Amino acid sequence: MRLLQIANSLLAGLALEATATSTSTPSPKYPPSVKIKNGTLSGVHNTAFNQDFFLGVPYATPPIGKHRLRRPEPAQAWNGTKNASTYGPWCVGTPPGIVDLPGFAQASEKFLAKSEDCLQLNIVRPASLLPKYKRLPVLVWFHGGGMASGSGVDERYNGSFLVQESVEMGTPIIYISINYRLATFGFLAGSVIEKAGLTNIGLRDQRQALLWIKENIDAFGGDPNKVTIFGESGGAFAVGLQLIAFGGRGEDLFHGAIMQSGSPPLARTIFNAQGREEEFQKILTATGCSQSQDVLACLQAVPTDVLSRASSSNTQAPVLFTANDDILPELPSRLLDEGRIVKVPVIAGINRNEGTTILALMLSASNATLNTFEDFAAVIADRGFPPAAVRKLWDLYGDEVTNPTEAGLGDVLPSKYGSEFPRVSLFVGDDKFGFTKRYTNQVWDAAGVSSYSYFFDIAPDKAYLDPAIYGVPHVSEIPYVFGNANGVGWEKNPIPQGPDNAANLKMVKLISRMWISFAASGSPNNHKVADVKCEWPVWSSADAKSAWFKLSGLTTQEDNWRQEAMDLNIELTKGREW
């Protein structure tokens, strides 16, 4: 599908998905036009939702040619009016098919337009409310994909339903999605890169986008003093890293943060200097730059597809963070321990079975199964944990299978991936998402800043993923957060249909409204869903509770499950490089 077709299909889809409550008030001006510091932008008006779109807006100089692998620079001014009526391309990352996560990978990705000239953002605003609401809260989306793939242009992150819900609840917002450089294009490391100060480029792109928003969003009717960043998976890790960037120097760029299946990372994120150099040398070999007198100039000159393939060819990590520069001056765990955080309210949460699809992807890559302790030990061998600790983790997660807590396996059973797949999937979910979420709550509580914890427990439609294998896996919450009840942009609608559809639609409304409420007020409880009486409590060490999102509704539960396993994971991981 070509880029123009994608943009047109999205606009058409929005028209088809408009609800009976959509306002028909005409936009004050066709097409909508906004003057910012760089020049004038001409957007497009969507009549079905009465929303204005400003799409493919550059927030930085195109990172091509001599700007490849360099820190982002502010976007250049232009003469006349720039057309902002169509989406721009995805950023280039790892080649399609490298990370095909069950339940999220889509065959259409290989046909999408991708480019290095991708540092753009997309703005969706309610059109007719701006004279009444002069400055609206802003939600800024960081897409997932492990910072190696994905895009803010992905139709599944369509913000129109979320903006429409905000209008209906009387708390209108502006939605923004951003692109940032991925994989080798955004996260190279090694002695040459580090000496040149070109580390953590993708994080710097995100920072540049936030700076652009701070300087320009008021021209669109947004409030630069009420910006909330949110993301899922790799996007949530990125949000977490922005919370500790520059040692917690927020620069008033954002005022709240939501992390869905990801937090400031502790585990398997920062390679040591030797590991970073080894990975860098593999990149040089794969690109033919290893013998060059000026390897940086060589890397800037190789074709895009060569650098893309190099990011996933014979390397352990297409994303290499460095924790010895200005943006990450220490290991994330040390910054957290020292309370060097941006002191804004946060939401952090996970899904019941975060590890199932991720572990299935890992096993499929090696055609392996999990049936014994030795199989488990092989899965985590790269952690370098002491043998006694590996055995202890095995036992602790075995206890969860035989005597489950509220946060146990749910519907997951032994499967084609092996008899011990359920047990190991719990560890993988905690290892990647669970214990960092809890640690984040602990750090925010110690700093005296509000944080909220959630546990998402609604399985996708059985026709989408088998709950006996995957349960409530990674990414399950996304259509609920975006108010996307009909699964627009998904190859199959993940939201269960049939007799449970009404209950699911209620949860779609509640969850999306809680995110809107948090963006507007710093609390998720001003959602205005009349028949929901349960309050989502602030997390505290003295009374640790999570909001539990179930098909039956919202409840709260103690957030102390698998405490011994969580504590051991934190102890084994904090302060370590790989």
VMD Tcl script that draws the C-alpha trace (Angstrom):
set ca {
  {0.00 0.00 0.00}
  {1.45 3.32 -1.02}
  {1.75 6.25 1.38}
  {-0.99 8.34 -0.26}
  {-3.31 5.35 -0.22}
  {-2.62 4.85 3.48}
  {-3.43 8.48 4.26}
  {-6.57 8.45 2.15}
  {-7.77 5.14 3.60}
  {-7.28 6.48 7.11}
  {-9.35 9.58 6.37}
  {-12.04 7.47 4.72}
  {-11.97 5.04 7.62}
  {-12.47 7.84 10.08}
  {-15.53 8.98 8.18}
  {-16.99 5.48 8.20}
  {-16.29 5.03 11.89}
  {-17.93 8.30 12.98}
  {-20.49 7.83 15.71}
  {-23.94 9.33 15.98}
  {-22.68 11.74 18.60}
  {-20.09 13.30 16.28}
  {-20.66 17.02 15.96}
  {-21.44 18.41 12.51}
  {-20.38 21.98 13.27}
  {-18.32 23.16 10.30}
  {-14.67 23.99 10.67}
  {-14.07 27.75 10.82}
  {-11.79 27.55 7.79}
  {-11.15 25.07 5.00}
  {-8.46 23.88 4.91}
  {-7.27 24.67 8.45}
  {-4.19 26.85 8.49}
  {-1.73 27.57 11.30}
  {1.23 29.92 11.37}
  {4.18 28.74 13.47}
  {7.76 29.94 13.83}
  {8.95 28.05 10.74}
  {6.13 29.16 8.45}
  {2.50 28.43 7.64}
  {0.99 24.93 7.65}
  {-2.10 23.93 5.69}
  {-3.82 20.87 7.16}
  {-6.95 18.90 6.32}
  {-10.38 18.94 7.95}
  {-12.19 15.68 8.72}
  {-15.92 16.37 8.58}
  {-16.99 13.07 10.15}
  {-15.29 13.86 13.45}
  {-15.04 17.63 12.98}
  {-11.31 17.43 13.54}
  {-8.34 19.18 11.98}
  {-5.29 17.14 11.02}
  {-1.81 18.55 10.51}
  {0.21 15.63 9.19}
  {3.84 15.02 8.36}
  {4.94 18.20 10.13}
  {8.76 18.40 10.29}
  {10.14 18.99 13.77}
  {13.81 18.63 12.79}
  {16.10 18.96 9.79}
  {15.91 15.79 7.66}
  {18.58 13.38 9.03}
  {19.98 12.48 5.63}
  {23.36 12.89 3.97}
  {25.75 14.64 6.33}
  {22.97 14.75 8.96}
  {22.67 10.93 9.15}
  {23.75 9.63 12.57}
  {24.04 13.23 13.80}
  {22.12 14.89 16.61}
  {18.81 16.37 15.47}
  {18.79 20.00 14.45}
  {15.72 22.27 14.48}
  {13.52 22.24 11.40}
  {14.33 24.91 8.84}
  {11.92 27.71 7.99}
  {10.09 27.64 4.65}
  {8.56 30.21 2.36}
  {4.87 30.20 1.56}
  {2.55 27.51 2.89}
  {3.60 23.92 3.57}
  {1.09 21.18 2.77}
  {0.40 19.17 5.95}
  {-2.54 17.14 4.68}
  {-0.92 13.70 4.26}
  {1.09 11.43 6.51}
  {4.81 11.15 5.95}
  {6.78 7.90 5.82}
  {7.76 5.51 8.57}
  {11.33 5.77 9.80}
  {13.66 3.05 8.55}
  {14.57 0.50 11.20}
  {15.25 -3.20 11.08}
  {13.92 -4.88 7.92}
  {10.30 -6.17 8.07}
  {10.05 -9.71 9.36}
  {12.90 -9.44 11.86}
  {10.56 -8.83 14.80}
  {7.22 -10.46 13.96}
  {5.53 -10.39 17.36}
  {2.49 -12.70 17.42}
  {-0.64 -10.61 17.60}
  {0.97 -7.38 16.44}
  {3.09 -7.94 13.32}
  {1.12 -7.19 10.16}
  {1.90 -8.39 6.66}
  {1.17 -4.95 5.22}
  {4.27 -3.41 6.84}
  {6.55 -4.61 4.06}
  {4.60 -2.46 1.58}
  {4.71 0.76 3.60}
  {6.72 3.78 2.54}
  {9.82 4.17 4.71}
  {12.51 6.80 4.62}
  {15.32 8.31 6.63}
  {13.60 11.67 6.06}
  {11.01 10.88 8.70}
  {11.43 13.24 11.67}
  {7.84 14.41 11.55}
  {4.86 14.56 13.85}
  {1.10 14.42 13.34}
  {-1.45 16.57 15.14}
  {-5.17 15.87 15.61}
  {-7.28 18.59 17.21}
  {-11.01 19.15 17.72}
  {-11.94 21.86 15.24}
  {-14.95 23.78 16.54}
  {-14.02 23.91 20.24}
  {-10.96 26.09 19.94}
  {-12.74 29.43 20.39}
  {-14.27 28.09 23.63}
  {-11.22 26.19 24.92}
  {-8.23 28.36 24.18}
  {-5.57 25.92 25.39}
  {-6.16 22.19 25.37}
  {-4.18 19.45 27.16}
  {-1.86 17.57 24.83}
  {-1.17 13.81 24.64}
  {2.04 12.89 22.81}
  {2.43 9.26 21.66}
  {5.77 7.42 21.51}
  {5.22 4.31 19.40}
  {6.48 0.86 20.33}
  {8.63 -1.59 18.40}
  {11.65 -1.90 20.66}
  {13.05 1.37 19.21}
  {14.00 -0.77 16.22}
  {10.71 -0.71 14.28}
  {7.27 0.88 14.27}
  {5.97 4.37 13.52}
  {3.74 7.10 14.81}
  {2.01 6.82 11.41}
  {0.75 3.28 12.18}
  {-3.05 3.38 11.76}
  {-3.49 1.47 15.00}
  {-2.30 4.63 16.76}
  {-5.00 6.71 15.09}
  {-5.79 9.49 17.57}
  {-9.19 10.52 16.24}
  {-11.19 8.17 18.44}
  {-9.32 9.39 21.52}
  {-9.88 13.05 20.62}
  {-13.54 12.35 19.88}
  {-13.96 10.67 23.27}
  {-12.37 13.68 24.95}
  {-14.90 15.98 23.27}
  {-17.81 13.79 24.32}
  {-16.66 13.80 27.96}
  {-16.25 17.58 27.93}
  {-12.47 17.45 28.37}
  {-11.12 18.02 24.87}
  {-7.48 17.28 24.12}
  {-5.01 17.48 21.25}
  {-3.27 14.28 20.16}
  {0.22 14.13 18.65}
  {2.17 11.13 17.37}
  {5.86 11.35 16.56}
  {8.47 9.46 14.59}
  {12.03 9.07 15.84}
  {15.08 7.36 14.40}
  {15.29 3.62 15.00}
  {17.81 0.80 15.32}
  {21.24 1.61 13.86}
  {19.97 4.94 12.52}
  {19.08 6.11 16.02}
  {21.00 4.02 18.51}
  {24.58 3.36 17.46}
  {27.32 3.08 20.06}
  {31.02 2.36 20.10}
  {34.21 4.31 20.64}
  {33.97 6.38 17.45}
  {30.32 7.24 18.02}
  {30.85 8.03 21.68}
  {33.89 10.23 21.03}
  {31.86 12.22 18.50}
  {28.99 12.67 21.00}
  {26.51 10.89 18.72}
  {25.00 8.46 21.23}
  {21.32 7.89 22.03}
  {20.25 9.81 18.91}
  {16.70 8.42 18.95}
  {16.18 9.76 22.47}
  {17.45 13.13 21.28}
  {14.93 13.05 18.42}
  {12.15 12.57 20.95}
  {13.52 15.47 22.96}
  {13.63 17.67 19.88}
  {9.99 16.78 19.11}
  {8.99 17.77 22.65}
  {10.89 21.04 22.31}
  {9.05 21.73 19.03}
  {5.73 21.03 20.76}
  {6.59 23.36 23.63}
  {7.45 26.16 21.20}
  {4.57 25.69 18.75}
  {1.58 23.86 20.18}
  {-0.15 27.01 21.41}
  {-0.60 28.01 17.75}
  {-2.78 24.89 17.34}
  {-4.78 25.62 20.48}
  {-2.71 23.40 22.78}
  {-1.38 24.17 26.23}
  {2.43 23.92 26.35}
  {2.15 23.67 30.13}
  {-0.09 20.60 30.03}
  {1.72 18.03 27.91}
  {1.59 14.32 28.77}
  {3.86 11.82 27.03}
  {2.69 8.22 26.71}
  {3.89 5.10 25.00}
  {3.75 1.32 24.87}
  {6.57 -1.25 25.01}
  {9.63 0.39 23.41}
  {7.69 3.64 23.45}
  {7.05 3.22 27.17}
  {10.75 2.56 27.77}
  {11.43 5.76 25.82}
  {8.99 7.64 28.04}
  {10.78 6.17 31.05}
  {14.15 7.28 29.72}
  {12.84 10.80 29.16}
  {11.85 10.80 32.83}
  {15.51 10.35 33.81}
  {17.15 12.08 30.84}
  {19.86 14.60 31.71}
  {19.65 13.32 35.27}
  {15.99 14.26 35.64}
  {16.18 17.66 33.98}
  {12.69 17.94 32.56}
  {13.08 21.41 31.06}
  {9.30 21.82 31.45}
  {8.79 19.80 28.26}
  {6.13 17.51 29.74}
  {3.99 17.42 32.85}
  {2.82 13.82 33.08}
  {3.81 10.42 31.70}
  {2.05 7.13 30.97}
  {4.03 3.92 30.46}
  {2.15 0.93 29.04}
  {4.28 -2.22 29.38}
  {7.54 -0.44 29.97}
  {9.25 1.82 32.51}
  {12.69 3.34 33.03}
  {14.59 0.16 32.14}
  {16.83 -1.71 34.54}
  {17.55 -4.90 32.64}
  {19.41 -5.80 29.44}
  {19.51 -2.26 28.16}
  {23.03 -0.91 28.54}
  {25.94 -2.88 27.11}
  {29.33 -2.29 28.71}
  {32.04 -0.53 26.70}
  {33.47 -3.78 25.38}
  {30.05 -5.07 24.35}
  {29.17 -1.81 22.63}
  {32.43 -1.85 20.69}
  {31.94 -5.47 19.62}
  {28.48 -4.66 18.29}
  {29.79 -1.55 16.55}
  {32.52 -3.55 14.81}
  {29.85 -5.97 13.54}
  {27.99 -3.02 12.05}
  {31.19 -1.81 10.37}
  {31.83 -5.26 8.92}
  {28.25 -5.60 7.67}
  {28.41 -2.19 5.96}
  {31.89 -2.61 4.50}
  {33.21 0.27 6.59}
  {35.60 -1.63 8.84}
  {38.72 -0.63 6.88}
  {37.71 2.96 6.27}
  {39.94 5.78 7.50}
  {36.79 7.70 8.46}
  {34.20 5.17 9.55}
  {31.60 7.80 10.39}
  {31.78 9.29 6.90}
  {31.58 5.77 5.48}
  {28.48 4.97 7.53}
  {26.89 8.21 6.38}
  {27.47 7.23 2.76}
  {26.29 3.60 2.64}
  {22.85 2.97 1.09}
  {19.88 3.03 3.44}
  {19.02 -0.63 2.93}
  {22.59 -1.69 3.73}
  {22.54 0.12 7.06}
  {19.07 -1.24 7.79}
  {20.15 -4.84 7.17}
  {23.30 -4.27 9.21}
  {21.18 -3.37 12.22}
  {19.87 -6.92 12.43}
  {22.58 -8.98 10.73}
  {24.91 -10.91 13.04}
  {24.26 -8.54 15.92}
  {22.77 -9.12 19.35}
  {21.20 -5.72 19.67}
  {20.00 -3.34 16.96}
  {19.48 -0.76 19.72}
  {22.52 0.25 21.76}
  {22.07 2.76 24.57}
  {25.03 4.48 26.14}
  {24.96 5.53 29.79}
  {27.96 7.83 29.91}
  {26.83 10.86 27.93}
  {24.85 14.01 28.69}
  {21.38 12.60 28.08}
  {22.02 9.41 30.10}
  {24.83 10.34 32.50}
  {24.48 7.15 34.57}
  {22.87 3.75 34.37}
  {19.08 4.16 34.61}
  {18.96 2.19 37.87}
  {21.47 4.56 39.48}
  {19.55 7.63 38.35}
  {16.40 6.09 39.81}
  {18.12 5.16 43.07}
  {19.38 8.72 43.41}
  {15.92 10.17 42.75}
  {17.16 11.97 39.64}
  {13.80 11.91 37.91}
  {11.43 14.41 36.36}
  {8.98 14.84 39.20}
  {5.68 14.58 37.34}
  {2.74 12.20 37.93}
  {2.98 8.88 36.11}
  {0.88 5.86 35.23}
  {2.74 2.57 34.79}
  {1.16 -0.78 34.10}
  {1.40 -4.21 32.55}
  {-0.79 -6.91 31.01}
  {-1.33 -10.27 32.71}
  {0.70 -12.35 30.24}
  {3.32 -9.92 28.93}
  {5.82 -12.69 28.31}
  {3.87 -15.14 26.16}
  {4.15 -13.62 22.69}
  {7.68 -12.36 23.34}
  {8.84 -15.79 24.49}
  {7.06 -17.43 21.56}
  {8.97 -15.12 19.21}
  {12.26 -16.03 20.90}
  {11.55 -19.76 20.67}
  {10.37 -19.61 17.07}
  {13.61 -17.94 16.03}
  {15.60 -20.94 17.29}
  {12.94 -23.63 16.82}
  {13.25 -24.44 20.53}
  {10.85 -25.61 23.23}
  {10.82 -25.30 27.01}
  {10.46 -28.53 28.95}
  {13.20 -28.54 31.60}
  {15.14 -26.37 34.02}
  {18.07 -26.55 31.60}
  {15.89 -25.03 28.89}
  {15.04 -22.15 31.22}
  {18.70 -21.66 32.16}
  {19.56 -21.42 28.46}
  {16.93 -18.72 27.92}
  {18.46 -16.47 30.58}
  {22.11 -17.45 30.15}
  {22.99 -14.03 28.74}
  {21.99 -12.40 32.05}
  {25.07 -13.81 33.75}
  {23.11 -14.56 36.92}
  {24.75 -16.85 39.52}
  {23.61 -20.49 39.17}
  {21.95 -20.39 42.60}
  {19.91 -17.35 41.56}
  {18.80 -19.04 38.33}
  {17.62 -22.05 40.33}
  {15.84 -19.78 42.82}
  {13.99 -17.97 40.02}
  {12.97 -21.31 38.54}
  {11.54 -22.39 41.87}
  {9.76 -19.09 42.54}
  {7.99 -19.11 39.18}
  {7.15 -22.76 39.66}
  {5.41 -21.77 42.89}
  {3.34 -19.26 40.91}
  {2.17 -22.04 38.61}
  {1.22 -24.49 41.36}
  {-0.08 -21.91 43.86}
  {-1.02 -18.93 41.72}
  {-1.46 -15.41 43.03}
  {-4.10 -13.07 41.60}
  {-1.58 -12.19 38.89}
  {-0.85 -15.76 37.83}
  {-1.07 -17.40 34.43}
  {-4.80 -17.09 33.97}
  {-5.81 -19.22 30.98}
  {-2.31 -20.06 29.72}
  {-1.53 -23.79 29.47}
  {1.37 -25.93 28.20}
  {1.44 -25.77 24.42}
  {3.52 -26.44 21.33}
  {6.19 -24.28 22.95}
  {6.71 -26.83 25.71}
  {5.43 -28.00 29.06}
  {7.31 -25.25 30.92}
  {6.36 -22.45 28.55}
  {3.76 -21.04 30.99}
  {6.24 -20.85 33.88}
  {9.00 -19.26 31.81}
  {6.57 -16.82 30.19}
  {5.80 -15.39 33.62}
  {9.49 -14.80 34.25}
  {9.97 -13.17 30.83}
  {7.02 -10.84 31.44}
  {8.34 -9.80 34.83}
  {11.92 -9.57 33.55}
  {11.02 -7.19 30.75}
  {8.14 -5.24 32.26}
  {6.84 -6.33 35.65}
  {9.58 -5.62 38.15}
  {10.61 -2.35 36.47}
  {7.02 -1.15 36.77}
  {6.97 -1.90 40.48}
  {10.38 -0.34 40.99}
  {9.17 2.80 39.22}
  {6.21 3.02 41.59}
  {8.58 2.63 44.53}
  {10.89 5.39 43.28}
  {8.04 7.83 42.65}
  {6.56 7.11 46.07}
  {9.93 7.74 47.73}
  {10.15 11.05 45.86}
  {6.70 12.08 47.05}
  {5.28 12.19 43.52}
  {1.99 10.56 42.51}
  {2.14 7.36 40.51}
  {-0.60 4.97 39.49}
  {-0.27 1.26 38.71}
  {-2.54 -0.87 36.53}
  {-2.95 -4.52 35.59}
  {-4.74 -5.17 32.30}
  {-6.63 -8.45 32.26}
  {-8.85 -8.62 29.16}
  {-7.85 -11.24 26.60}
  {-8.13 -10.43 22.88}
  {-10.68 -12.13 20.68}
  {-10.15 -15.90 20.37}
  {-10.07 -15.56 16.60}
  {-7.15 -13.19 17.02}
  {-4.95 -15.11 19.47}
  {-5.51 -18.38 21.33}
  {-5.94 -17.50 25.04}
  {-4.77 -20.98 26.07}
  {-1.36 -20.18 24.59}
  {-1.07 -16.42 24.95}
  {-3.56 -15.30 27.61}
  {-3.59 -11.48 27.86}
  {-0.38 -10.75 25.97}
  {1.78 -7.76 25.20}
  {-0.03 -4.95 23.26}
  {-3.52 -6.15 24.31}
  {-4.42 -2.80 25.90}
  {-3.65 -0.62 22.86}
  {-7.11 -0.54 21.19}
  {-8.72 0.16 24.59}
  {-6.41 3.10 25.27}
  {-7.06 4.56 21.82}
  {-10.83 4.09 22.04}
  {-10.59 1.97 18.90}
  {-13.60 -0.27 19.44}
  {-13.73 -1.53 15.86}
  {-10.04 -2.31 15.51}
  {-9.37 0.21 12.73}
  {-5.87 -0.40 11.37}
  {-5.63 -3.94 12.73}
  {-5.71 -6.79 10.22}
  {-8.09 -8.51 12.64}
  {-10.05 -6.68 15.33}
  {-8.46 -7.78 18.62}
  {-11.41 -6.67 20.76}
  {-13.68 -9.65 21.54}
  {-16.98 -9.69 19.71}
  {-20.14 -11.64 20.47}
  {-21.86 -11.74 23.87}
  {-19.04 -9.92 25.65}
  {-18.92 -7.03 23.19}
  {-21.01 -4.65 25.31}
  {-18.74 -5.16 28.33}
  {-15.69 -4.60 26.16}
  {-17.09 -1.39 24.71}
  {-17.65 -0.12 28.23}
  {-14.01 -0.83 29.09}
  {-12.88 0.88 25.88}
  {-14.72 4.01 26.99}
  {-13.49 3.83 30.59}
  {-9.81 3.23 29.83}
  {-9.56 5.84 27.08}
  {-11.31 8.35 29.33}
  {-8.97 7.61 32.22}
  {-5.99 8.40 29.99}
  {-7.70 11.64 28.90}
  {-8.49 12.52 32.51}
  {-4.88 11.99 33.52}
  {-3.67 14.25 30.70}
  {-6.08 16.97 31.74}
  {-5.81 16.80 35.52}
  {-2.95 14.51 36.59}
  {-5.52 12.03 37.94}
  {-7.24 9.22 36.01}
  {-10.36 9.44 38.16}
  {-12.14 12.35 36.44}
  {-13.41 10.10 33.65}
  {-17.13 10.92 34.03}
  {-18.30 7.35 33.47}
  {-21.27 7.56 35.80}
  {-21.69 3.92 36.80}
  {-18.01 3.35 37.64}
  {-17.61 4.08 41.34}
  {-14.22 2.46 41.93}
  {-11.42 4.97 42.55}
  {-7.97 4.31 41.14}
  {-5.67 4.93 44.13}
  {-2.26 6.54 44.09}
  {0.38 3.82 44.58}
  {2.22 3.91 47.89}
  {4.62 1.52 49.58}
  {2.40 1.57 52.64}
  {-0.69 0.60 50.64}
  {0.37 -0.67 47.23}
  {-2.65 -1.11 44.98}
  {-3.20 -1.41 41.25}
  {-6.23 -0.73 39.13}
  {-7.27 -4.03 37.56}
  {-9.02 -3.75 34.21}
  {-11.23 -6.81 33.75}
  {-14.12 -7.65 31.46}
  {-16.35 -7.42 34.53}
  {-15.19 -3.87 35.20}
  {-12.65 -1.93 37.23}
  {-11.44 -3.21 40.59}
  {-8.37 -2.63 42.75}
  {-6.00 -5.30 44.02}
  {-2.91 -5.42 46.18}
  {0.22 -4.88 44.12}
  {2.40 -7.29 46.08}
  {2.14 -10.46 44.01}
  {5.37 -12.37 43.31}
  {7.14 -9.99 45.68}
  {10.08 -12.31 46.39}
  {10.63 -12.92 42.68}
  {10.33 -9.20 41.93}
  {12.81 -8.28 44.65}
  {15.28 -10.91 43.44}
  {15.00 -9.62 39.86}
  {15.68 -6.08 41.02}
  {18.64 -7.18 43.16}
  {20.18 -9.16 40.28}
  {19.74 -6.40 37.73}
  {20.29 -2.98 39.27}
  {23.55 -1.25 38.43}
  {24.63 -3.84 35.85}
  {25.81 -3.44 32.30}
  {25.82 -6.32 29.83}
}
mol new
graphics top color blue
foreach p $ca { graphics top sphere $p radius 0.5 }
foreach p [lrange $ca 0 end-1] q [lrange $ca 1 end] { graphics top cylinder $p $q radius 0.2 }
display resetview
